[in-house]
Amino acid sequence: QEQLVESGGGLVQAGGSLNLSCVASTKMVTLAWFRQAPGREREFVAAASSTRTVYDDSVKGRFTISRDHAKNTVYLHMKSLKPDDTAVYYCAAGVGPSKYRDTYPYWGQGTQVTVSS
């Protein structure tokens, strides 16, 4: 069974940067990031296959997704962070790349990102 392990979350001040990593146990076509804030639905952040990257409009220009295919790892570099970016960030794997969470059968446990004002 596919396993995804996220790391890199933490507390950062508004305007700061943070890098997240996710290691997959096997090679996957698409790796993606979603996030879920308290009381809100889990929402799409970004996804990357070997040929395409997709971003939600709310993070375009601030977040960058990248992959190291040899290491089965996906990264999310986040800059110009805002308090609204505070959420648990989840790594997901599937065929994709897609913005729809139902298309991702595999999920990590999540890592907390907190942006203070």
Phi and psi in degrees as a GROMACS rama.xvg file:
@    title "Ramachandran Plot"
@    xaxis  label "Phi"
@    yaxis  label "Psi"
@TYPE xy
-64.6041  136.433  GLU-2
-124.483  139.24  GLN-3
-126.209  131.384  LEU-4
-127.332  116.231  VAL-5
-91.3609  155.478  GLU-6
-154.763  164.064  SER-7
106.507  -3.692  GLY-8
-68.556  170.497  GLY-9
165.193  -165.237  GLY-10
-106.51  132.191  LEU-11
-143.368  151.654  VAL-12
-79.8809  154.922  GLN-13
-55.4622  137.241  ALA-14
91.3529  -10.3791  GLY-15
-84.8121  -175.197  GLY-16
-127.436  156.363  SER-17
-154.246  144.874  LEU-18
-117.372  131.094  ASN-19
-109.1  148.735  LEU-20
-129.631  152.302  SER-21
-143.876  123.755  CYS-22
-105.88  128.056  VAL-23
-98.383  146.082  ALA-24
-74.723  -23.3639  SER-25
-138.027  169.01  THR-26
-69.8797  131.137  LYS-27
-125.194  149.211  MET-28
-64.6993  -49.3669  VAL-29
-128.525  136.567  THR-30
-120.012  139.474  LEU-31
-139.272  164.898  ALA-32
-121.108  134.721  TRP-33
-123.856  167.298  PHE-34
-144.422  153.594  ARG-35
-139.18  117.244  GLN-36
-90.298  157.301  ALA-37
-55.1091  130.098  PRO-38
76.2013  7.85454  GLY-39
-123.744  161.363  ARG-40
-71.7053  154.588  GLU-41
-68.9451  130.068  ARG-42
-124.893  152.7  GLU-43
-71.0098  141.721  PHE-44
-115.268  -59.3077  VAL-45
-162.836  157.659  ALA-46
-146.129  152.134  ALA-47
-143.457  126.885  ALA-48
-104.016  -167.331  SER-49
-74.0261  -17.5426  SER-50
-121.774  -15.5601  THR-51
-137.1  149.322  ARG-52
-124.956  144.48  THR-53
-132.204  137.437  VAL-54
-127.736  149.223  TYR-55
-74.5062  148.088  ASP-56
-59.3691  -30.0756  ASP-57
-68.8269  -16.733  SER-58
-118.474  -3.60346  VAL-59
-57.8473  133.681  LYS-60
85.4026  -12.9456  GLY-61
-114.684  -35.4909  ARG-62
-109.287  146.022  PHE-63
-131.272  125.905  THR-64
-100.936  140.664  ILE-65
-147.331  161.483  SER-66
-132.348  147.029  ARG-67
-114.286  98.9185  ASP-68
-66.5467  -32.6867  HIS-69
-65.4523  -28.8649  ALA-70
-102.705  4.34543  LYS-71
51.4557  42.8542  ASN-72
-124.505  141.6  THR-73
-121.467  142.902  VAL-74
-119.953  153.235  TYR-75
-131.895  109.66  LEU-76
-93.4845  120.941  HIS-77
-115.536  128.09  MET-78
-130.242  170.195  LYS-79
48.5401  45.8865  SER-80
-66.7261  145.878  LEU-81
-119.984  156.664  LYS-82
-54.471  -31.7023  PRO-83
-66.6201  -13.6771  ASP-84
-81.5534  -6.74984  ASP-85
-61.5568  124.387  THR-86
-176.936  170.566  ALA-87
-87.0318  126.694  VAL-88
-101.179  127.717  TYR-89
-113.613  138.919  TYR-90
-91.648  142.758  CYS-91
-138.234  152.373  ALA-92
-131.262  141.511  ALA-93
-171.076  -159.754  GLY-94
-84.7589  -54.5101  VAL-95
35.883  -147.833  GLY-96
-73.0539  137.819  PRO-97
-139.883  153.573  SER-98
-89.5072  -4.67017  LYS-99
-98.9495  121.467  TYR-100
-63.8665  -27.4354  ARG-101
-66.1086  -15.5475  ASP-102
-86.6936  -0.70245  THR-103
-110.852  108.968  TYR-104
-81.2278  -16.4775  PRO-105
-119.464  137.416  TYR-106
-138.495  147.324  TRP-107
-85.6898  -178.579  GLY-108
-84.0329  -17.0719  GLN-109
97.2607  154.263  GLY-110
-137.609  135.615  THR-111
-80.7774  132.389  GLN-112
-120.547  123.382  VAL-113
-123.172  123.891  THR-114
-111.676  117.87  VAL-115
-92.1619  148.284  SER-116
